[in-house]
């Protein structure tokens, strides 16, 4: 009898061990089927209606179907992966974060969004709530461990569901949970996404402020339709780089002159202060090769004539990448697009001389790239860190023909998700290059006769 019980225990243990998944990253390709995961509608049609409606509006529900992501994947990443063995893994790997269910179902490449397959679910409810942990010590490159089934992981242990089991997982309260997709290394072993790492190296992590604090703010309410009232329900907003309301006001801007009165021909120096008062990571972050953040300064005289002021150079290595110019870039797009003698397209598409807060991604030939998977190195990181203050100066020789009287000097910080030249060249909807004003400030000087 004792031997029989021992065998039975070993047998039951083997079943449990077999059902528990420990594979992650590239090893998790094709280990499940689509039907192993709940459809988001199942969560949102009965119990979690409010969370579901929040999710529908956010990029988490669109990161496979979003216009730019579709173009980037099918027009650039997939053909590039088929022509260059070094980046072959991106054909499947992109979907480790952009459509995890498709990735774990081994659907490579998934059908295009127009086919309305389950790949369109992007990062769905069941993706996050079936993650039990991640492999290794650093979360990156979809190294989450997924265990789909009736157990749903959450941040509470005091609730009961009539549909599924609930298990508390502290990881869901921590920024490390976000890092599995918001940190990424390219095939050239460089960090092309490092949002969670930037946060962990910054001041907010040391103060206990997690990613969820800002991107999933808590309020009173209910976790489910039939649930009990809580004072600290995590909202499922995930608002970030694609949310104008999140972007606006991120950086404070102030401008002042060194003198208040001047005559035509005289020199005035303006100082612009930029303070990142809002983000727990660098700004811009994530897919920083795509983001444009730039400072535009102009003077408007009493008759409405506008004069564009160019930023003073600081002289650091690679500064040319951070000042808008009439320069061509992104030549490596020729590989996936099959173009010969391709000279590139305009790099910036903004007024020449404006200061750009960016970290240029460079391809193996040292050229600026928009294809992050083809990034082998970087130019200078001139983004604005959390609670960092940057000072920019603009030296202006007052024109001889300027109108006398009050002159307004205006500093405007602008943001784009994608440079206009890239949008136009690849046929991306123009909404992707919408210019969002982050902040502005004005000062005045008086022009004397």
Secondary structure, DSSP 8 states (H G I E B T S, - for coil): -HHHHHHHHHHHHHHHHHHS----GGGGTTSS-GGGS--HHHHHTTT-HHHHHHHHHSGGGTTTTSHHHHHIIIIIIHHHHHH-GGGTTHHHHTHHHHSHHHHHTT-SS---GGG--GGGG-S-HHHHTTEEEESSSS--TT-EEE--SSEEEES-SS---SSSEEEE-GGGGSHHHHHHHHEEE-TTS-EEEEHHHHHHTSHHHHTT--HHHHHS-EEEEESSTT--EEEEEE------TT-HHHHTTSEEEEEEES-SEEETT-EEEEEEEEEE-S-SS-BS-SSTTT-EEEEEEEEE-TT--EEEE-------TTGGGGB--S-EE-TTHHHHHT-SS---EES--S-TT-EE--EEEE-TTS-B-S-GGG--EEEEE--B-TT-EEEEEEEEE--TT--SEEEEEEEEEEEESS-HHHHHHHT--GGGG--EEEEEEEEEEEEE-
